Amino acid sequence: MKSKRPQDTRRALQRVLRYMGAYKWTMAVVAVLVVVSAGANIMGTYLFKPLINRYILPGDMKGLAGALVLMGGMYLLGAAATYGYSQLMVHVAQKIVGRIRSDLFRCTQKLPLTYFDSHTHGDLMSHFTNDVDTLQEALNNSFSMIIQSFFTLVGTISMMMVLNVPLSMIVVAFLGFMFFLIRQNGKKSRRYFREQQEELADLNGFIEEMVSGQKVEKVFNHEQQNFEIFCKKNEALRVSACNALTHSGLMVPAIVSLSYVNYAVSACVGGLFAILGWFDLGSLASYLVYVRQSALPLNQFTQQINFLLAALAGAERIFEMMDAPAEPDEGQVTLCRAEEKADGGLQESTAQNGIWAWKVPSKEGAALVPVRGEVRFEHVDFGYLPGKPILKDISMYAKRGQKIAFVGSTGAGKTTIINLLGRFYEIEKGRITYDGIDIRDIRKADLRRSFSMVIQDTQLFTGTIADNIRYGRLDATMDEIKQAAKTANADSFIRRLPKGYETVVDADGGNLSQGQRQLLAIARAAVARPPVLILDEATSSVDTRTERLIEKAMDVLMENRTVLVIAHRLSTIRNATAIMVLEKGNIIERGNHEELVQQKGRYYSLYTGQFELE
């Protein structure tokens, strides 16, 4: 178990209790059942006193039978209460965790890309797995167990005091010593468990890398070296695990041994008290049962506190992610479908006619501005980190029907331009307009809905081929999906699959080739039919023949659309309206293919092979 503790225990607990508050009446029933369970066990033990003094010693068999029935009923009530609150807590815990997981996912959807850039995928996933699971375990067991252990311990000591105060001082002293040992050992155990978790994470990370990189490992014959590294990491985990389990394992036998010593001392002193007439036999029997029971709730209480604190640490991490600032969106302009009126103007419509309009709010009412796909950058500066500019004084424009290409070395800022257009990041200086509207005035969801993107790293989702194409437009019909696949030249390979368009895609398209995945991504963009199309190395993973087929399909797809292309293969952008050559965040050359070749500058060097993109 991780030993990390929450930074603000009270605040984390308050947030968890707020979720539990939605089920306050159920939790009240749980609390009552926990008290009944603890009380029934305590009172059942106390019944040993009258059982012996009133019925066994006098030989009253009829009274003994009635007392045994009463004792059995008491323990049965405790068992029923225990079953009841444990079942209720399972259902409540699942509902609470379900709400927390839903709220966390909803907040994740609203986070800006900068948040994901600054956190690893493994760290983000751990919120949904490790942190939520730890909290769930605590909700299932720890809360009710802590309440029961507390009431059982307090009730047991109270009843022992009622039976005999001087004798109870021996038990209190032993319990205090046990608590001290548990606390001291817990500090060392937590340190060793932390080391174990770190070594385990290191080993798991190494195994994950080796499994995903098997091909590279075999190509370079690194099997033996990697096995030696694995052995070292595995040995480090073994040592840390031994230390952790050795110390944690000492507690149970230590507490058990001390409880036996406590019982023996209490039995001897209690027996002496009984001989001297200071203690009756029935009270001694009940007292000794209480002595045996006293160590258990203390041990349980200490263990559950550790689990609860670990769960609150996980909850704190969850709430930190929930409280992270959402992606700001002050835009008021929205995107809508439109149709032409008789007078040539536009009116809002639900028709699938390919006509889009910007709905611009004004004092007189919303005005519809036709979506033409005209994009303009005006003296834009941007850097991911303060003081480290990526783009410097970028000015350019693109109109409907134009194909604007970007080329340049890695890190020159090509993809950054696309990211700024989608407002995944905010510019530092300058202005970007879309059909004459500042993109900061457009609602982000509508802005991004107005264009479709095909990127180099194709992302497919678990589902059918048709579902993955439909991801571009969820209301697309099957005929539209097939037409989009034909446009992307994906229809032929899809029909050869075992179930055609109903073939299930494995995780991230593992049962398809890289080229096939890229064709599906292009089909996804085609079915969306957006005003603006963005291609980021869209043909990087297909062969030359398929590339030519895609280019022909793209000519159809790009008709009456603004197209922005990022490419390393210069042959794919020869027919571009304009080519922007970027270097270190600046546009150093611009023009069409023929103009740039005649200039004999950087583009000419790239095209003739005198200079390679790096």
N, C-alpha and C positions, 0 to 999 in steps of 0.2 A: 504494500500500500504506500502511495506517495505520502511524504511527510510534510509537504508544503502547507503552510498555514495561511489563512486569509489575512490580508493587511488590515481590514476593518471588519472584524467578526460581527459586530452589532449591525452594521449596515447590510451586510450580506444576509444575516439572519432575518432582518426586517423585510428584505425583498422576497425571501423564500416564504415567510409568513404571510406576505401579501397575496401570493399565489394560493397559499393554503386557505386564506380567508374566504375564497370563493366557495369553499366547501366547509364552512365553519360549523354547520349543524352536524355534518358527518363526523368532523373532527371532535365535536363535543361528545358524540356517541362513543367514539373511539376512546376518549379520555375516561369516560364513565366506565366502559368495559375494562380498561386497563386497571383502574382503581378496584373494580369488583374482582378482577383476576388476582391482583396482589392481595387484596383483603381476604378473599376466600382461602388462599393458601396460608395466610398468617393465622386466621381464625381456626382453620382446620387443624393446624399444629397445636393451638392452644387447647383444643378439645381433648388432647391427651391427658390433661390434668384432671378434669372431672371423670374421664373414662376410667382412670386408674383408681382415684380416691373414692369415687362414689359407687363404682360397679364392680371392678375387678377385685379390689381388696375385700369388700364386704361379700363378694360372691353373688351379686345380683345379676343373673344371666339374662333375665327379661329386660332389665334396664340397660344392660350392656348391648343387647341387640338393637335397641332403639337408638342408643348413642352411636353405634357403628353406622346405622343407616343415616343418622344426621351428619356424621363425619364424611361418609361417602357422598352424600348430597352436596356438602360444602365443597369438596374437591371437584365434584362433577360440575358444579356451578362455575368454579374457577376455570376448568378446562373449556367449558362452553364459552365463557367470556373471552378466553385467550383465542379460541378459534374465531370468534366473531370479530374482534378488533384486528386480528392479523388479516382476515379476508377483506375487511373494509379498507385497511391501509393499503393493500395491494391495488385495489380499484382506484382509490383516491390518488395514490402515488403515480399510477399510470396516467390518470387524467391530468395531474399537475405537470408531470414531465412532458406529456404530449403538448400542453399549452406552452410550456417553456421552449420546447423544440420548435414549435410553429412560430412563436414570437422571434426566436433567434434567427430562423430562416428568413422571416419577413424582413427583419432588420438587415440581414446580410444582403438581401436583394437591393437595398437602398444605399449601401455603402459605396463610396467613390472608388475608382480604380487605384487611387493612391494608397488606399488602405490595403488592398490586396498586394500591391507592389512592396509594401513594407512588412508583410507577414508571409511566412512560408505556408504552402498548402497543408503541410502536415500539422502545423500549429492551428490553422483554422479548422481542419477536420477534427482535431482533438477536442474542440469545444462540443461538437455534435456526438462524439463517441465517449472518450474517457471522462470528460467533465460531466456530461449528462448522465452517463452510467453510474458514476460515483454518487451523484445527487439522488438518482433513482434508488440506489441501494440504501442510502441513508433514509429516504422517505419510507421505503418498504419496512425497514427494521429498526433503525437507530432511534427515531423519534419515540416510537411506542416503547422500545426496549429501555430507553433512558428513563422514561416516566415510570415504567414498571419497576426497574431496578431501584430507582430513588424511593418509591413508596415501599417497596419490599424491604430495603435496607433500614429506612426510618421506622417502619412498622415493626420489623424484627427486633431492632434495638429497644424500641419502646416497650414491646411485650416482655423482653428480657428484664428491663428495668422494673416492670410491674411484678414480675415473678421474684426477682431478687436483685437489689441494687448493688451490694458489695460484690457479688459474684459476676455481675455484668461488667464491672471495671476491668476484669481480666480480659474479657472479649474485646472491649473497646481498645485496650492497649494493643492487643494482637492485630486488630483491624487497622489501627493507626500505623503500626509497623509494616503491615502488608501494603497499605497505601503508599507509604514512603518508598518501599522497594519497587512497586509498580511504577511510580513516578520517575525514580532514578534510572531504572532499566529502560523505561520508555524513551528517555532522552537519547541513550546510546542506540537503541533500536531504530529510532527515527533517522539518525544519521546514517546508519548502515543501510536502511531501506532506501534512503535517498541515493546513496551510491549504487545500490542494486538497480534502481530505476534508470539512472544515468547510463550504466553499463549495458542494460537491456536495450535502451533506446539506441545506443551506439551500435550494438550488434544487429538490431532489427534494421537500422538504416543501411548498414553494410550489406546485409542479406538482400534487401530490396534492390540496391544498386546492382548487385551481382546477378540477380535473377533477371532484371530488365536488360542487363547488358551482356547476356550470355554470348551473343554473336561476336561482340568485340573481344570478349575474354578469350574465346576460342581462336579468333583470327590471330591474336598476338600471343597465344600460348601462355596465358597468365594463370592457368589453373593452379599450379603448384604454389606460386607466390600468393595468390588469393587465399588458398587453403591455409597457408602459414599465418596470414593476417587474421583469418577467421579463428584459428586456434588460439592466437593471443587474446583476441577479444572475448572468445568463449571462456578462456581460463580466467580472465579478469572478472567476468560475470559470475563464474563459479565461486571465486574467492569472496566477492562481495555478497553473494547470496548465502554462502556459508556463514559469514559473519552476521548477517541480518537474521537468519533463521536460528542461529545458535543463541543469540541474545533473546530473541522473541520466544524461542522454545523453552528458555529457562523459567519463564514466568509461571506457566501452568504447573509444572512439578513443584516449584518453590511455593506457590500459593496453596497447592494441595497438601504439601508437607507441613506448612505452617498451620493449616486448618486442622490437620490431624493432631499436631502438638497442642493447638488451642483446645481441641475437643478433649484430649487426654487430661490436660491440666484442669479444664472445667469439670470433667467427670470426677476426677479425684477430689477436688475441692468441694464440689457439690455433694459427692458421696459422704465426705466428712461432715458437711453441714447437716445432711439428712440423719447421720448417726447421732449427732449432737442434738437433734431435734429442732434445728434452725430452718429446716427445709423439708416439706412433705415430699413423698415419693412421686406423686402425680406431677407436681410442679417441676421436679428434677427431670422427669421424662420429657415434658414439653420443652424445658429449658435446653436440654442437650440436643433436641431436634433443631431448635432455633440456632444453636451454635454451629451445627453442620450447615445450616442454610445461610449463615451470615456472610461467609466468604464469597459465595456465588454472585450476589448482586453487586458487591464491590468490584469484583473482577469484570463483570459484564458492564457496569457503569463506566469504568475506566476505558475499556476497549471501545465502547460505543461513542464515548466522547471523542476518541481519536478518529473514528470513522466519520463522525459528524463534522469535526473540524476540517478533515480532508474534503468532505462534500461541500462545505461552505467555501473552501478555497476554490473548488471547481465552479461553484455557483458564482463566485466573485469574478472569475475569468469570463463566464458566460455573460454576466451583467455588464462587464467592461466592454465586451463586443456589442452588446445591445445599445449601450450608451454612447458608442462612437458616433461622431457627427455624421448624419446622413448626407448624401450627395445634394448640394444646394440646387434648387431649381426655382428661379424667380420668373420664368417665362410665362407669358399670357397668351401668346399666339399658338393656335392649335391647327392640326391638319385634318381636313375633311374631304370626302368625295363630293364631286360637284357635277353639274350638267349645265349646258348652255340654255339660256332663255331665248325667247323669240327676238328680243332686242339686241342679242349678242352678249349680254352680261352673263354672270354665273349665279346659280342658286345651289344651295346645299342639297345633296341627293344621296341615296343609298345604292344607286346603280353601279354595277361593276363595269364601267365604261372606260376606265383608264384615265379619267380626268380628275385631277386633284387641285385643291385650293387651300391657301392659308387663310384661316379665320382670324382676322385682326380686330380685337376689341377697340371700340371708340365710344365717345359720348353719344353719338348718333345711333349707335348699334354696331354690331359686328359687320365688317366689310370683308368680302372675299377677294383675295389676291391670287390669280392663277399661279400654280406651281410650274415654273419654267425650267428649274434646275440650274439657275445661274448662280455660280459661286464666285465670290470675290474675296481675296485676302488683301488687306491694306496695311502695309508697314507693320507686320506682325512680328513680335519678339516673344520667345518662350524658352524656358529652361525647367527641367524637372527638379533641379535643386537651385536654391538662391545663389546667384553669383556665377552660375555655370550655364550660360546660354546654349541652347541647342539650335534654335532658329533665330536668324538676325535679319530684321527689316525685309521680311518676305512679302512681296506684292505680286499678285497674279489673278487671273480670272478664267472662268470656264463657263461656256454657254451650252444651251441645249443642242444636242447633236454633235458636240465636240468631244474629242478623245484627248485628254491631257495626260501625258506620261511623265513619270519622275524616274530619273536614274541617278546613280551616285554611289559612292563607297558606303560600306556599312557604317552606320552612325552619322551619316550626312544629314539626316532629318526627314527622310522620305515618309516613313510610317508615322512620324510625329505629326506631319501635316494632316494625315488622315484622322489621327486621334483628336486633333484640335477641331476638325470639322464636325465630328460627332460629339464634341464637348465632353470627351472623356477626361480632358484636362482643360484648365482655364488659361487663356493667354495672359501675358503680362502687359503687353502694350499693343496698340493697333486695334484693328477691327476686322471681323469676318462677317460678311453679309451673305444671305441666301435669298435670292429674288428680291434684293434690295432691303431685306429685313435683317437687322442685327441678330445673329443666332442666339445671343444672350436673352433676346426677347421671345424666343420660341421655346415652348415647353420641350424638355429633353426627350421625352418619350415620343412626341410627334416629330421632332427633328430626326431622330434615329429611324423612325418608321418611314421617313421619306427617302431613304436610300437603303441599298442592299450591299452586302460586302462578301467577297470571297477572299479568304486569307490563305496563307501558305500552310499553316498548321490546321488542317481540316478537323473540325470537331463534330463527330456523329454521336447520336444518342441511342440508347437501347430501345429498340422498337423495329417496326418494319421499314423497308425501303421507302414506301409511300409516306409513312409518318415522318421520316427524316426530310423528305422533300417538302412535305406540307408544313414543316417548321417555319418555312419562309412566309407562309400565309395560311393561318389555321383554318380559314373557311374555303380553301381551295378544293375544288371537286376532283374526282379521280381523273376525269378527262383533262383537266388543267394540269394535273400532276404529270400525266403521260406526255402531254404536249411540251411541258417544261423539260422533261427528260429527253425528248427528241431534240429540242433546241440545244441541249448540252451534249448531244450525242451519247447519252447514257442509256437510252432505251434498249439498244441492241444487247448490251451486256446484262442489263436487268432481266430481260426476257429469257436469257440463258441460265439464270439462277434457278434453283430447285422450285421455288414458289413465286418466282417473278417479283412483282411489286409487294407481295406479302411476305417475302423472305425476311426473317428477323436478323437485324444487324447486331453482332456481338458488341461487347463493351468497346466504344470508340472505333467501331468498324474493323475489329481484328480479323474478321473472316473475309475482308475485301483487300484488294491491293491498294497501294497509295494512290495510284492513278484513278482507280474506280471511286475511291473516297472523294478525290478532287472533283470528279465529274458530278457526283451527287451534290457537292457543295455548290457547283455552278448551276445545277438544276434547281436547287433551293433558292438561289438568287433570281433565277428566271421566273419562278412561279410567283415571286413577290411583286414583280412588275413595278419597280419603284421609279421615280423620276431621275434618281442619281444612282449610278452603279460604280462600286469601288472594287478594283481587282488588285490584291496585294500578292504578287507572285502566283497568280491563279493557275498558271500552266507549268509551274516549276516541277511538278511530280508526274508529268505525263510524257510519253515518248513523242518523237517528232511528228509521226503520222497523226496521232491523236491531237497533238497541238494544232495541226493545220485544220482538223475537223472542228476543234473548239473555236478557232479564229473565225471560221465561216459562220458558226452558230452565233458567235459574239457579234458579228456584223448585223445579224438580225435582231439580236437582243439589244444592241446599242442604238438602234434606230430611234431618233427623236428623244434620246436620253443623254444626259451629261455623264461622261465616263472618266474616272480618274484611275490611272494604272501605275502600279509600281512594278518594275520588271528588271531582272538581271539579263534575261535573254533579249538582246536588242532587236533581234529579228521579229519579235512579237509587237513592236511599237513603231515599225517603219511607216505605217499608215496613220500614225497619231497626228491630230491637228497641230499640237504643239508639244515639244519635249523640253522639260525643265531639267537641267543638269545641276545637281546640288553638290556642294563640297563644304564641309565644316559649317553647315547651317546657312549657307548663302547660295542664292541662285547665280551661278557663274556664267551659264549659257542658257539661251532659250530660242526656240524656233522649231520648224519642222525638220524632218530627217534630211532632206536635200540641203536646206539652209545650213544646218549644223555641220554636215559633211564638208560643204564648201568653206566654212570658216576654219577648218582644220585645227580645231582646238581640242578640248578634253573629250568631247563626244566623238570626234574623228579618231582620236587615239583609242578610245574604247571600241569603236566599231571596227577598226582595222586590226585590233589585237595588239597595238603598241602599248596599251595600258590596260591592266586588268582591275576589275572591281575587287576590293578587299574588304 
